[in-house]
Each structure stands twice: as structure tokens, then as C-alpha cells.
Amino acid sequence: MLSASNAAPASQETNTRAPLLPPGYGLPFALVTALFFLWGIPNNLNDVLIRQFMKSFVMTRFEAGLIQSAFYLGYFLLAMPAALVMRKLGYKSGFIIGLGLFSLGAILFWPAAVVGRYSFFLAALFVIASGLSFLETAANPFIAQLGDPSSAARRLNLAQAFNPIGAITGVLIGTVFIFSGIELRPNQVAALRARHAYAAYLHSETLRVVGPYLVLGALTLTMLVLIAITRFPAGLTRVEEHEAGSSSFRALLTYPHFLLAVAAQFAYVGAQVGTWSYFIPYILSYTHEAEKAAGYLLTTTLVAFGIGRFASAWLMQFIQPSKLMAIYCIVNAFLAAVGILFPGWIGVGALLFTSLFMSLMYPTIFAQGLRGLGDNTKIGGSLIVMAIVGGGVLTPIMGLISVRLGSVALAYIVPLLAYLFIAFYSLADMRIVVHGAQDAEA
């Protein structure tokens, strides 16, 4: 008997021109796609916060890197509860709960800034990420299942293409409204200390983060209301009776392509978050540009990321997703090596272009990992979302390497190794697809 894990790949790859959406599904698709934009904002505001808190709390890159640890720990711990809630209540409940937690965490930035405690900010970021965990656990499989399975990777790449637009927006907001452009030299710090004004300066820098997050909280509440009043496809808002009985964690262990996808997603998110988190410190260390200029260069790399998303969604009509991802990984491993070996403007250019080629990885790994899971899709999706914790693990490792070895450039060996692993995963997934197609023909 042909298993689901073998049958699904064949149709996945042979019918890349299936309709993107069924008739009448446009509004739910548009609203959920807007969520991809929305959560891109706080994800990439973190890259600005790392630099800002290094200044306002006078801490090392490693300590500031704990921002990503607190953030992605929220993803890790809440992804499974999110999946369990949605098994009972459906995807729409996941969107509403996620948006509620998201807005709460953003609003908590105000009391955190008033108190002036770094730990309070980490707690607020944890709450935001807990909400995003619900949103991603719901949104990715929702989009993947919102039409023909053979067009799932293309549909998810299109929806995810709006995520970098949110990322660009987040970095621009941070660069314009959070970065003050004031970078004190040691003698200026000494002068402020002598006047007992240094603490007030640091507190004013901390308060700069409040406004953007309060606006973000208000925008999130607006999206919550829109989602709540919109009717979603019935089959994707309720849970069929057979699903709760037949889905299990043990069953997921029988899908090798899924297990590899979890590991690949861990590596990818670690590579992406680490690359962007230390891009500004890399520029400041090797080009001596000001922080605002570095912020705009970070925006440029996110533009490349967005272009890559749209271009990849188009290319997948003609090239197998796993093959395209393998090519991209090899290119990115080379670019990361250039960033390590040639710190300076050559390295900045190479690292900037890694975003163009990393663009397709998250949605492609997600869609390929969910392929053929059937009743286990919600639980499987939550485990892939849990793998996002890679951003909270690999980013501090990069910070530790940069502190211990005194080189931000050498820290980029972490994403280099991650890209090599994802290339291995891509090639392995291609073999699984080919074997599945052969079994289907037999």
C-alpha cells in the first residue's frame, strides 16, 4: 500500500501550475497574509534593539543578544500549546489569541521603559513572541491548506513575501525613531558623568523605544478586530472529529522529510536571525559608519530579502523548490565565507546579498515539511514553529564567538555551517521526492 508520505511528494512536484487559491478564499488569504507583514515588524526591530540596548544599558554584544533568546524562547514554549488550542478551536482562535498577546507585549514596553530594567524588556519581548508563536503556528499551515496541496509551497512563498516588507518597515522605524544618532566618545561620557547627567542620557535613550511599540500595539488590536469579524472557510476553522483521534506525535516520527525539516528550520532561523542581528555591529566594526547609516544598510539587505521572496515564488513554477533551495544555500555559504575572510566593505556587500538567497528558505522548509502529514498537520506545523528557537540559540553563540575571539566577522561561521546543513537537507528532500514519485508510478 502506498503511504501518504510517499504519495504526496509526487503530486507536490509534478503539478506546480495548480490554481493558487480556490474561488471565494481571497479575503481570508489577504487578512492572514497581512499578518505575515505584521509580525515581520517586531522580528526585525530586535536587530535595532540589540544596538540600542548595547548603548542605553551599556552591555556587551553577548548580553544584548539575549534579546533574541527571550524572543525565540516564546516561540519555542508556546508553539505546542498553540497547536493544542487550535486542535480544539480551529485556526481562527489561534489568530485572535496570538494578536491579543502580541498587542499586550508591545504595550508592556511602556512600563518597562519607565522602570528602566532590561529584564522587563526581555519579559515584554517574550510576551510578544508568545503571540507570534500562535500566529505562525496558525498562519503557515492555514495558508498551506488554503487550496491545492501541489501549490502549497508557491502559495506560502507568496504570503511570506510580505513578511520582508514588514521587516523593512520595522528596521526603518527603528532607524528613524529609535536611533538618536548620538554616539558619545569616551571623553563625552566622562564629561556627562562629571555632571551626573550620564544616567539621564541613558534613560532618554531607553525611552526612545516606547513610541514605536505603542503604535505597533494599536495596529495589532485593529487586526484582531478585523480577523474576529471575518468569516473563514468552515473546514479550516473547526477541527474534524477524526483529526483529534488520529493525529499523534509518534506518527510524525515515521516521516523522515518532516524530521529533517525541523532540524533545517532550526538551522535556517539561527542563520537568518544571527546574520541580521550582527549586521549592524559588523558594519560599525569594519567600516566605521554611523549607526543610522548601518541601519539603512540593514534596510537594504531586507529589501534584497523581499525581492528574493517574490522572485522565488515565480521561479518555483519552473524549478523544484528543494533544488532551488540547495542552489541558494551553496551561494550563501560562499557569501558568508567572503564576509569572514574579507571584513570591510567587501564583506558587508557579501553579507548584504545573503538575504536575497535566504529568502525562500523558511516558507519552503515549512511547506515541504508539512507535505503529506494529513491529520498531523497542525501538530507538525507547531513543531516546525518550535524550531524557530534556533534564532535564540545560534545568535548568542555568535555573540559569544565575537566577544571571545574579538571578531564579529568570525561569528559568521555559524550561519555558514547552517547553510551547509540546509543544503544537505535540500538534497535529501529531493531524493525523498524522487523516490515518492517512483513509488507512485509503480
N, C-alpha and C positions, 0 to 999 in steps of 0.2 A: 504493500500500500504506500502511496506517495504521501509523505508528511507535509504539513503546512510550511515547515521551514525550508523544504526543498521546492515546493510548488510555487511559492510566492516570488522568489527571485526571477524565475523565468519571465513571468508577466511583467514584473517590475522593469526589466531592462529591454524587453522586446517591443513594448508599446509606449514609447516616450512621447508620442503625439496625441495621447488621450486628452479629452477636454479638461481644462484646468479646474472648472467649477461646474456643478450641476445648476440648472436654472433655479432662480429664487434664493440662492445662497450668497448673493453678493453683499448684502448688508452685514450679516454676521461675520463674513470674511473680512470686510473693511474695518469693523469695530475691533476685532481681535488683532488684525494687522496693525491697527493704531497702538495696541498695547506693546507690540514689538518696538515701536518708536519710543513709547513712554518709558519702558524700563532701560532703554539704552542711555537715557539721561543720567540717572544715578550711577549706573555701572561705570561710566567714564568721568563723571565728576570725582570719583575716587582718585583718578590719576592726578587731578588738580589738588585734591585734599592732601595727598601724600606730601607734595611740595609745600603746601600752605601750612600743614601741621608741623613739618620739619622746622619751619620758621617760627610759628606762633607758640609752639610748645618746646622749641629748642631740643630736638631729638635726632637720633641717627636714622639712616635710611631703613635699617632693620626694624627699629621701633615704629617708624611711620608705616612700614609695610604691614604691620598688624591690622591696619585698616582693611586690607584685603582678606586677612584671616577671619576677622569678625564678620565681614560681609558674606564671605562664601561659606562660613560655618552655618549661617542662617539658611542658605540653600540646602546644605547637607542635612541638617537636622529636621527641616520642615518639609522636604520633598515627599517623604513617605507618608507622614500624616496627611499631606495634601492629597495624595493618591487615594488614601483610605476614605477621606471625606468625599471625594468625587465618585468613588465606587457606590456610595450611599446616595449622594445628592446630585451627581452629574457635573459636567464641566462648568456650567454657568455659576454654580455655587463657588467653585474654585476661583473664578474671576472676581466675584464680589468680595470674598474673604481676602483674597490677595490685594485687591485695591484698597480695602479698609486698612490692612496692616501697613501697606506702602504709605498711605497718607498719614497714618499715626506716626510712623518713624520719621517722616520728613518734618512734621510739626515738632517732634521732640528735639530737633536741632536748636530750637529757641531756648528752652531751659538749659540744655547742655552748654550753650554759649554763655548764658548768664552766669552759670556756676563756674564755667571755665575749667572743666575737668575732662581730660582726654578720654577717660574710661566711660563717661556719659555719652560722648560722641560714638564710641565703639558700640555701646548698647543701642543707640538710635539706629546706627547702620545695620546692626543685627536685626532689628525690627523691620527695617526697610527690606532687607534681603529675605526675611521670612515671607513677606508679602510677595516679593518677586518669585520666590520658590513656588508659591501657589500658582502665580500667573504663568510661569514657564512650564510647570508640570501640566497645566491645563491647556495652554495655548499651542504648544508644539504638537502633541498628539491630536488636538482638535483640528488644526489645520491639515495635518497629515491624513485624517479620516474624513475630511470635508469634500470627498469626491473620489474619483477612480484611484485605486492604490497605485497604479502604474505611473501616475503623475504626481505622487506624493512628494518626491524629492524636489521636483520643479516647483510645486506649489509652496512648499516650505521655504525654499530658497527665495521665492518672490516675496513672501511675507517677511522673512528675515532680512530682506534687502532694505526694509525701512528701519531696522534696528541701528545700522550705522548712521542714518540721518539723525536719530535721537542721540547717538554717541557724539556726533559732530556738534549738535546743539548743546549737549552737556559740557563739552570742553570749551566751546565758545563762551557759554555762560560763566564758567569758572575763570577763564582767562580775562574776561572783561569785568566781571563783577566781584570776583573773589581775590584775584591777584591785584594787589595795590600798586605794584611796580616799584615799591620802596624796598631796596636791598641794602641794608646797612653794612658799612665797612666796620672792622674791629674798633677803630678809633671813635666812630659814631656811636657804637654800642657802649663804649666806655663813657662817653660824654652823657648819654642818657642815664646810665647807671649812677653817675655822679650827681645828676639832678633828681634821682629817684623817680625817673619817668619811664624807665625801660619796661616795667611791669604793665603800665598803662598802654604803651605801644603794643606789646604782645597781646593784650586783651582786645585792643581795637582790631588787630589782625584776625583774631579768633571770631569776633562778631561779624566779620565780612561774609561768613558762610551762611548766616541766618536767612537773609532775604531770598536768595535763590531757592532754598529748601522750603520756605513757607509758600512761595508761588507754586513750586512743584506739588506740594501737598494739596493745594486748592485745585490744581489741574487734575490730580488723581481722583479727588472726590467727584469732580464733574464726570469723569469717565465712569466711575462707579454707578452714578445715576443713569447714564446712557445705557450701560450694559443691563442694569436692572429692569429697564422698561422695554427692552428689545426682545422680541420672540426669537428663540434659537431653534434650529432643526430638532424635532422631538427625539429622534434616535440618538442625538448627541447630548441631550440634556437630562435624560433619565438613564438608569442602568438596567439593562435587561436582566431578568431573573437568572438566566443561565450563567451570566458573567460572574456574579459573586460566588457561584458554586464551583465553577470550573477553573478560574484563574488561581495561580499559586506561584510562590517564589520558586518552589522546587522545579516546576515545569520550565521556568526560564533558564535553568542550568542545562537544558537539553538543546539550547540554541547557541552554537558557538559564535555565530555572527553577532549576536546580541552581547555576549560576554566581552568579545573583542571591542565592540562599540563603546561599552562602559569605560574600558581602560583607555581607549583612544580619546574619548571625550575628556577624561581626567587630564591627559597629556595636552590636548589642544587648549583647553581653557587656561591651564597653567602657562602655556606658551603665550597665548594672547594677552592675558592679564599682566604677566611679567614683562612682556615686550613694551606694552603701553605704560605700565607703572613706572618703569625706569627709563623711559624715553626722554623725559624732561631732565632728570639727573644726568643722563648720558650727554645731552646737548650742553648743559651747564658745565660739565666736567671737561669736555674736549673742544668746545668751540668758544666758550666764554661769552655766549649770547645772554641777554637778559631773560628773566623768567617769562615775561609776556611774549617775547619772540619765540621762546621754546614752546609756549602754549599754542601759538599759532602754527608752529611746525607739527605739533601733535594733532591739531585740527586737520592739517594737510594729509597726514597719514590716515586719518579716519575718512577723509574724502576718498582716498585710494581704496579703502576698505569698502565703502559704499559702491564705488564703480565696479569693484570686483564682484560684489553680490549680484548686481543686475546683469553684468556680463556673464557670470557663471550660470545664472538661471537660463539665459539664452543658449549658452554653449551646451547645456545638458540635453537639449533637443537632439544633439548630434553625437555627443561623446558620453560614454558610460560614466556616471558620477564617480565611481571608485577610481576609474582610470584617470579622470581629470584631477581628482584629489591627490593621487600619487604623484602626478607631474608637479602640481603646486607644492607639495611637501619637499620634493627634491630641490626645487628652485629656492624655497625658503631656507632650507638647511644651508645652501650655498650663500645666500644673502646674510644669514646670521653669522656665518664664518667670516665674511668680509667685515661685518660690524665688530667682531672680536679682534681680528688681525690688523685692521686699519682704523683705529679710533680717531675721530675727527670728522670732517665733512663727508669724506667717502663713506665712513661707517654710518653716519647719520642718513645719507641717501639710501644705503642698502637696507637699513632697518626700517626706514620710511616705506619702502616698497614691499616689505614683508606683509604689510596689511592688505595689499592688493591680492596676494596669493593665499592668505589665510582666510579670506572672506567666505569661501564656500564650505569650510570645514565643519563648523558647528551644525548647521542645518542638515548637511549631507550625512554626517555621522549619526545624527538623530534619526533621520528618515530611514537610513539603511539599517540601523539597529532595531527599529520597530517593525521592520519588514517581516510579515508572516507571523506576528505574535498573536493575532486574533484576540481572544478573550483576555490575554495577558498584557494588552497594550497599555492600559493605564498604569499598572504596576511597573511594567518595563520602562515606560516613559519617566516615572518618578525616579527609578534607579539611575537612568541616564542623567537626569537633572541633578541627582546627588553627586554625580561625578564632577559637577562644576566646582566642588570643593578643591579641585586641582589648582584653581586660582588662588585659594587661601593657603595652599601648601607650597607650591613652587615659587610664588612671589617672595615670601620671606626667605626662602633658600637663596634666591638671587640676591636679596638684601644682605644676607649673612656672607655670601661669597664676596660681594663688593666691599663690605667692611673689613673682613679678614684679610683679603688679598689687596685691598686698596685700589680696586679697579672695577668700575661699573661695566666696562667692556667685557671682562672675563665672566661676569654674571650671565652673559647671553649664551653661554654654553648650555644652560638649562633649556631654553627654547630650542636650541639647535638639536639636542638629543630628543626632545619631544617631537619635533618634525620628522626625525628619522623613524621614530616608533610609529607615527601615524602613517608614514609611507609604507611600513611593513603591514599595518592593519589594512590599508587600501588594497595592497596586492593580495593579501589573504582573502579579503572580501570579494575581490574579482574572481578568485578561484572558486569560492563558495557559489557565486552567481553562475559561473560556467558549469559547475557540476550539477547545480539545480536545474539548469536548462537541459542538460543531457539526460538527467533522470526524467524530466517532464516529457521529452521526446520519446524515451524508452517506454 
